[in-house]
């Protein structure tokens, strides 16, 4: 997004202060939803695993434990690989352009692509989708909203959130369904 186009957007948002404040508030707090819900998912999976052990389904419990391990390793590896990729690419952020004033002030330089917020929310949504499809769809919708908010707040280009989302979805699909 060019500084001129973004300025038009922020000027329009100045005329709609409730929407502007909503974008700022959601940009700050919505990314916490997937990250707070992820430990809840792990707790639910471990409770299911303990129940399997209690009823004597030892072989099935061992298989399920391997699936739980994937639910931990897949997001961890995706985040780590995404972090390495963004450090290697070191693309500038939108607000590093002259005349670009983001809605949400930030001082980070470079490391814009892929967006780790988008990547993490997408891969966690895929893990939820594997175990609880209805919740997974909700988490993926939240991931899409996080992407939109990252662009509207001026801290990422559209390219950054698309690459992050694609990486998270692909890694989540491969790690949960293809392994």
C-alpha positions in Angstrom: 0.0 0.0 0.0 1.3 3.4 -0.9 1.6 6.2 1.6 -1.0 8.2 -0.4 -3.6 5.3 -0.4 -3.0 4.6 3.3 -3.4 8.3 4.1 -6.8 8.3 2.4 -7.8 5.3 4.5 -6.6 6.9 7.8 -8.3 10.2 6.9 -11.5 8.4 6.3 -11.1 6.6 9.7 -10.6 10.0 11.4 -14.2 10.8 10.4 -15.3 7.5 11.9 -13.6 7.5 15.4 -15.5 4.5 16.7 -14.4 2.4 13.8 -10.8 3.7 14.1 -10.7 2.9 17.8 -12.3 -0.5 17.2 -9.5 -1.4 14.6 -6.8 -0.3 17.1 -8.4 -2.3 20.0 -9.0 -5.4 17.9 -5.5 -5.2 16.5 -4.2 -5.3 20.0 -6.4 -7.9 21.6 -7.8 -10.3 18.9 -4.4 -12.0 18.3 -4.6 -13.2 21.8 -7.6 -15.4 21.1 -5.7 -18.1 19.1 -2.8 -18.0 21.6 -5.0 -18.3 24.7 -7.2 -21.0 23.1 -4.2 -23.1 22.0 -3.3 -24.2 25.6 -7.0 -25.0 26.1 -6.9 -27.3 23.1 -3.8 -29.1 24.4 -5.6 -29.5 27.8 -8.7 -31.0 26.0 -6.5 -33.4 24.0 -4.6 -34.5 27.1 -7.9 -35.1 29.0 -9.1 -37.2 26.1 -5.8 -39.1 26.2 -6.1 -39.7 29.9 -9.7 -41.0 29.4 -8.4 -43.4 26.7 -5.8 -44.7 29.2 -8.4 -45.1 31.9 -10.7 -47.3 29.8 -7.8 -49.5 28.7 -7.4 -48.4 25.1 -3.6 -48.5 25.4 -2.8 -48.9 21.7 -5.2 -46.2 20.7 -3.9 -44.0 23.5 -0.3 -44.4 22.1 -1.5 -43.4 18.6 -3.4 -40.4 20.0 -0.3 -39.3 22.0 1.6 -39.1 18.7 -1.2 -36.9 17.3 -0.9 -34.7 20.4 2.8 -34.5 19.7 2.1 -33.3 16.2 -0.3 -30.7 17.6 2.6 -29.3 19.5 5.4 -29.7 17.0 3.6 -28.4 13.9 2.8 -24.9 15.2 6.3 -24.7 16.9 8.1 -25.7 13.7 5.9 -23.4 11.6 6.6 -20.4 13.9 10.4 -21.2 13.9 10.6 -21.6 10.2 8.5 -18.5 9.5 10.8 -16.5 11.9 13.9 -17.8 10.0 12.3 -16.9 6.6 11.3 -13.4 7.6 14.8 -12.7 9.0 16.3 -14.0 5.8 14.0 -12.0 3.6 14.1 -8.9 5.9 11.4 -7.1 3.9 10.7 -3.5 5.0 7.4 -2.6 6.8 4.9 -0.2 5.3 5.6 2.5 7.8 9.3 2.5 6.7 8.2 4.3 3.5 8.5 8.1 3.6 5.2 9.7 4.5 3.6 6.6 5.8 2.1 7.0 9.3 0.6 3.8 10.6 -2.6 3.7 12.6 -0.7 1.7 15.3 2.7 3.2 16.0 5.5 0.7 15.9 9.3 1.0 15.8 10.3 -2.5 14.4 12.3 -2.3 11.2 12.3 -5.0 8.5 11.2 -8.6 9.1 7.8 -7.8 7.7 7.2 -10.9 5.5 5.8 -13.3 6.4 3.6 -11.9 9.2 4.0 -14.1 12.2 0.6 -13.0 13.5 -1.0 -14.4 10.3 1.2 -17.5 10.2 0.6 -18.4 13.8 -3.2 -17.8 13.7 -3.5 -19.8 10.5 -1.5 -22.8 11.7 -3.3 -22.9 15.1 -6.6 -22.7 13.2 -5.6 -25.7 11.2 -4.7 -27.7 14.3 -8.1 -26.8 15.8 -9.7 -27.8 12.5 -8.1 -31.2 12.7 -9.6 -32.0 16.1 -12.7 -29.8 16.4 -13.8 -28.7 12.9 -16.4 -26.2 14.0 -14.0 -24.4 16.3 -11.3 -24.6 13.6 -13.5 -22.8 11.2 -14.0 -20.1 13.8 -10.3 -19.9 14.5 -9.6 -19.5 10.7 -12.1 -16.7 10.5 -10.3 -15.0 13.4 -7.0 -15.5 11.5 -8.5 -13.8 8.5 -9.7 -10.9 10.6 -6.2 -10.7 12.2 -4.8 -10.4 8.7 -7.1 -7.6 7.8 -6.3 -5.7 11.0 -2.6 -6.0 10.5 -2.9 -4.3 7.1 -5.4 -1.7 8.3 -3.2 -0.8 11.3 -0.3 -0.2 8.8 2.2 -2.7 10.2 2.1 -5.1 7.3 1.6 -5.1 3.6 -1.1 -7.4 2.1 1.7 -9.6 0.7 3.0 -10.2 4.3 -0.2 -11.5 5.7 -1.0 -13.5 2.5 2.4 -15.2 2.7 2.1 -15.8 6.4 -1.4 -17.2 6.1 -0.4 -19.5 3.2 2.6 -20.7 5.1 0.5 -21.4 8.2 -2.3 -23.2 6.3 0.1 -25.3 4.2 2.3 -26.2 7.2 -0.8 -27.0 9.3 -2.3 -29.1 6.5 0.9 -31.0 5.8 1.7 -31.5 9.5 -1.8 -32.6 10.7 -3.3 -34.4 7.7 -0.3 -35.7 5.6 2.0 -37.0 8.3 
